[in-house]
Structure formats: C-alpha cells, structure tokens
Amino acid sequence: MKPFMRSQLERYSQRLEELNFLLSREDIMKDMTQFMRLSKEHADVSAVSAPFERLKQRIADKEEAQSMLKSEEAAPPHSNPDAQADEMLEMAKEEISAAQTEIEQLEAQLQRMLLPKDPDDARPSYLEIRAGTGGDESALFAADLLRMYTRFSERMGWRIEMMSESPSELGGFREVVIRIDGSNVYGRMKFESGGHRVQRVPTTETQGRIHTSMCTVAVLPEPDEALAVQINPADLRIDTYRASGAGGQHINKTDSAVRVTHIPTGIVAECQDDRSQHRNKARALQVLSARIQEKERSERAAKEAATRKGLIGSGDRSERIRTYNFPQGRLTDHRINLTLYKLTYILEGDMEEVISSLEHARQAEQLEELEVGGLYK
C-alpha cells in the first residue's frame, strides 16, 4: 500500500476513536442535532475504517503464514517425516494465496473510497443531443444516440422524461433533451459529454461512400434546489409558441410550448412536451438553471485542466471523444484509447464496458493527482 494512502486511512481510525468517545458523552447525547451529525459522521468513517481494519488483519495473517512456510521449508527433511508437516505446508500456501487475493480486493476498495466525491453524482441529469456537421445524416445519428442512451437507462432501471425535441425531416433530431432520474445517474453519465463522430454509408448514398458526421452530447446534473443558481426574473425573456411534432390535436392548436432566454448569457431552454404551458415553463426554467450552472462548471474545469493533464470528465463539447465506425463495427473512445468491436450491441444499450472503463480511468487519474499533489501527506 502506498504511504499516502495508509496515512489517510490511519486518520480515519483515529477519528473513529474520537467519535466513539464523543458519542458516549452525556452532554452530546442530550443535544439531538449534534448527536445526529456525529452519528452520521461515525457511519461514514466506519464504512472506511472497517475494511481498513480487515486489511491490516489479512496482512498480519499473510505474514504469519509466510513465516510458518519459511520455517517448515528450512527444517531438515528427516525432522518432519509425517504427513502432518506436509499438510501444514499446504495450509500455509493456501492461506498466503487467499490472504493476498483479499488484500488486493480491499486495497482497491479503499482506494475508491478515498477518492474525492462529486456531490452531483447522485443527482438526476438532463441529457442533450444536438446534430452537428453532416446534415440529415447527423440528425439520424442523433436519433441513434438517443436510442442508445434510452436503452442503457432502461437496463439501469432509470426513468426517462422527454423535455424537448426538434425532429428532422428524415426521422432524426436536430436537437433533443431528456431528463433521466434514478440511482447515480450523473455519476455514470457525465463522461458522455463531448463530440461523437459517426462513420458510415448513409441510406441516401448511391455510390457506397462512407460519410463522417458529428453530434454533440451534453450531460447536465439537475441543480439542487437549495444550491441552484439564483436567476433574476428581469433577466429572462419568455416566449410561447405552438408545439411541433407528436402530441395530438390539442398540443398543436395552443401556444403551450415555452422558450426561456437568459439575457445576460444568451443561454436558451425550451420545453414543449406537456400540454400545460405552466408545466412547460417550470421545466424550461429547470433546464435553464442546469445550463447556467454547467457553464460555470465548465469554466472551472477549463481552469483546472490547465494545471493537470487529465481530460476525462472535462465535458468540453468541442472535444471529439468517440468514434462510431459502422463498416468495421467498431467503437473507439479517444480519451482512454479504448476500442471495442461490438458496436451493434453498444447501440442497443450495452454500454457498461464503455462507461466502467471511463470510470476506472478517471479513478486512476484522481489517485495520481492525489499522490503527486501530496494531498494526503
């Protein structure tokens, strides 16, 4: 185990002893607010301290087994003529192997637990897909991406809500925004932000030539109402218009769709999925708040990126993060040099390998940043 990691884990053990003492004090037990706060911290610290204690125990078990094996192997052959000695040797070897396996698992678990947590990871998210270069083919690819993310969300048991859509003539989308709610949505989806490139032969191509098109994806955490950006109503321009696309006769005969513009930044959000203008306005304001917050987040990330080499999770939409090559059945994520020849399955929502690889790469980055930066010294 690396020294900086052991040092931080020892601090958890020390803090647990302090909390045990504090929670036993009569004055603290009488103060329910303080007692609840310390109890929560105790649970959080215990979640790290318990596997650390187990790790220390398994390291001691391994060292004891190694010592036993060494002494048995060093003993003169004639002094251990019975089968019991052979059995002891075998037991020692098995214990060393089992302990080493568990030690590696515990170290990996503790590494993940020590990484800085993004407070937005557990929040619902807005996922925006916009067609880019490539005309109709780009809009069709936007529909493919929407299907991919929808299928993946279904696999995860997440709930999806359509916020706004701008269909293209051939059945794709010029722009589409959905809301995804469920367990750890932003934590799993945040690495999808960026430029997505597709290489394939369009259905309208008569000479079989491969075309390259682009879409941009943005994943925005839904702001916590208590921490959401405060928007001055005077800075807003609100327009209503008649909704387009599916929705029945009613939605096409009333100005139920709402577009909200934040004048100082020029950021726009719209919603047309509901028949109620009031509900569409509320949803559009939620998206607008998320986009303003994401703008601030992106500016902070750009400053941080200038001081570190890591790009995963920067969320820069201009950055080409992934290529979908249909003729080769290949997906390549350029940030981590990951190439998978299972494009058909991925487009049907089988994204676990892609997303897990990005998560692991980011965790490795964070560990390196912590060690190099000396944050645990």
C-alpha positions, 0 to 999 in steps of 0.5 A: 500500500502506498504511504499516502494512502495508509496515512489517510486511512490511519486518520480515519481510525483515529477519528473513529476513536474520537467519535466513539468517545464523543458519542458516549458523552452525556452532554452530546447525547442530550443535544439531538442535532449534534448527536445526529451529525456525529452519528452520521459522521461515525457511519461514514468513517466506519464504512472506511475504517472497517475494511481498513481494519480487515486489511491490516488483519489479512496482512498480519495473517499473510505474514504469519503464514509466510513465516510458518512456510519459511520455517517448515521449508528450512527444517531438515527433511528427516525432522518432519517425516509425517504427513502432518508437516506436509499438510501444514505446508499446504495450509500455509500456501493456501492461506498466503494465496487467499490472504493476498487475493483479499488484500488486493480486493480491499486495497482497491476498495479503499482506494475508491473510497478515498477518492474525492466525491462529486456531490452531483453524482447522485443527482438526476441529469438532463441529457442533450443531443444536438446534430452537428456537421453532416446534415440529415445524416447527423440528425439520424445519428442523433436519433441513434444516440438517443436510442442508445442512451434510452436503452442503457437507462432502461437496463439501469432501471432509470426513468426517462422524461422527454423535455424537448425535441426538434425532429428532422425531416428524415426521422432524426433530431436536430436537437433533443433533451431528456431528463433521466432520474434514478440511482447515480445517474450523473455519476455514470453519465457525465463522461458522455459529454463531448463530440461523437463522430459517426462513420458510415454509408448513409441510406441516401448514398448511391455510390457506397461512400462512407460519410463522417458526421458529428453530434454533440452530447451534453450531460447536465446534473439537475441543480439542487434546489437549495444550491441552484443558481439564483436567476433574476426574473428581469433577466429572462425573456419568455416566449410561447409558441405552438408545439411541433411534432407528436402530441395530438390535436390539442398540443398543436392548436395552443401556444403551450410550448415555452422558450426561456432566454437568459439575457445576460448569457444568451443561454436558451431552454425550451420545453414543449412536451406537456400540454400545460404551458405552466408545466412547460415553463417550470421545466424550461426554467429547470433546464435553464438553471442546469445550463447556467450552472454547467457553464460555470462548471465548465469554466472551472474545469477549463481552469483546472485542466490547465494545471493537470493533464487529465481530460476525462470528465472535462465535458468540453463539447468541442472535444471529439471523444468517440468514434462510431465506425459502422463498416468495421463495427467498431467503437473507439473512445479517444480519451482512454484509447479504448476500442471495442468491436461490438458496436451493434450491441453498444447501440442497443444499450450495452454500454457498461464496458464503455462507461466502467472503463471511463470510470476506472480511468478517471479513478486512476487519474484522481489517485495520481493527482492525489499522490503527486499533489501530496494531498494526503501527506 
